[in-house]
């Protein structure tokens, strides 16, 4: 049995951080596109703003964690 996260191998941690950085933002953008197609412009705009804000915050938090 192998250990996924050993002290010398941090590939799993890096991929998890990238998934946390981009995953929810991409999901919010997809939801915004779906609402935009259904002509619910106000709801789509809210999801666009949520996606951008999440992306900016995640770049700041996860980016600062990866730089250390």
C-alpha positions as CSV (number, residue, x, y, z in Angstrom):
1,X,0.0,0.0,0.0
2,X,1.4,3.4,-1.0
3,X,1.0,6.6,0.7
4,X,-0.5,9.3,-1.6
5,X,1.1,12.3,0.2
6,X,4.6,11.5,1.4
7,X,6.9,14.1,2.7
8,X,9.0,14.2,-0.5
9,X,6.2,13.9,-3.0
10,X,3.7,16.8,-2.9
11,X,2.2,16.4,-6.3
12,X,-1.2,15.5,-4.9
13,X,-1.2,18.6,-2.7
14,X,-0.4,20.9,-5.7
15,X,-3.1,19.3,-7.8
16,X,-5.6,19.7,-5.0
17,X,-4.8,23.4,-4.6
18,X,-5.2,23.9,-8.3
19,X,-8.6,22.1,-8.2
20,X,-9.6,24.4,-5.3
21,X,-8.4,27.4,-7.2
22,X,-10.1,26.8,-10.5
23,X,-12.9,24.2,-9.9
24,X,-15.6,26.3,-8.2
25,X,-14.9,29.3,-10.4
26,X,-15.3,27.2,-13.6
27,X,-18.5,25.7,-12.2
28,X,-19.9,29.2,-11.4
29,X,-19.0,30.4,-15.0
30,X,-20.7,27.4,-16.5
31,X,-23.9,28.1,-14.4
32,X,-23.7,31.7,-15.5
33,X,-23.5,30.7,-19.2
34,X,-26.5,28.4,-18.7
35,X,-28.6,31.2,-17.1
36,X,-27.5,33.5,-19.9
37,X,-28.7,31.1,-22.6
38,X,-32.1,30.9,-20.7
39,X,-32.4,34.7,-20.9
40,X,-32.1,35.2,-17.1
41,X,-29.6,38.0,-17.4
42,X,-29.7,39.2,-13.8
43,X,-29.1,35.8,-12.4
44,X,-26.3,35.2,-14.9
45,X,-24.6,38.5,-14.0
46,X,-24.7,37.5,-10.3
47,X,-23.0,34.2,-11.1
48,X,-20.4,35.9,-13.3
49,X,-19.6,38.3,-10.4
50,X,-19.4,35.4,-7.9
51,X,-17.0,33.5,-10.3
52,X,-14.7,36.5,-10.7
53,X,-14.7,37.3,-7.0
54,X,-14.0,33.6,-6.1
55,X,-11.1,33.5,-8.7
56,X,-9.5,36.7,-7.3
57,X,-9.7,35.5,-3.7
58,X,-8.4,32.0,-4.6
59,X,-5.5,33.5,-6.5
60,X,-4.6,35.5,-3.4
61,X,-5.0,32.7,-0.8
62,X,-3.7,29.7,-2.8
63,X,-1.1,31.7,-4.6
64,X,0.4,33.0,-1.3
65,X,0.4,29.4,0.1
66,X,2.2,28.1,-3.0
67,X,4.8,30.9,-2.9
68,X,6.0,29.9,0.6
